[in-house]
Amino acid sequence: MQDLPNLFLVGPMGAGKSTIGRLLAAELSREFYDSDHEIQRRCGADIPWIFDVEGEAGFREREQQMIEELTGKEAVVLATGGGAVLREANRRMLRERGTVIYLYTTVEQQLRRTAKDRNRPLLQNGNPEEILRTMFTKRDPLYRATSDLVVRTDRRGPRSVANEIVRRIKRLVDPLKCNA
């Protein structure tokens, strides 16, 4: 699968970007990166701590630097943070350096998947459903404008989603070879 481009996963928290990204990387024999995990590893601090100390603006600066670095690599699968598309520079880098896949999920599914997760600073202050709906309204158009493919993840296992992505990416790369 050397002729496949870098694959960049975008979408809201709880869409399955990290889990599906790992499966895709294994299937395609690629390196996998999660921009949020790389930020935490480099800082030696978790995302909520970074938000507390530096605010969202400080975190977004770190995120942009990380996306610039990781999208510059070859033969990778990258799971981005849910807010990565908020900056035009990130959207541009993602579009120019690989194939962007929007893992679409409903707010209801997000609520189920993030209900017990305390590592989501944007959901800690206020009504999580209201926060997720507001973020969806703002971010969904950005995810769509940035992506080459939109793949639904609701009520599907990660393996099923990863398999669909592989089939669709192969069709994008060489539509004549792939009849699946």
Secondary structure, DSSP 8 states (H G I E B T S, - for coil): -TTS--EEEE--TTS-HHHHHHHHHHHHT-EEEEHHHHHHHHHTS-HHHHHHHHHHHHHHHHHHHHHHHHHTSSSEEEE--TTGGGSHHHHHHHHHHSEEEEEE--HHHHHHHHTT----GGGSSS-HHHHHHHHHHHHHHHHHHH-SEEEE-TT--HHHHHHHHHHHHHHHH-TTT---
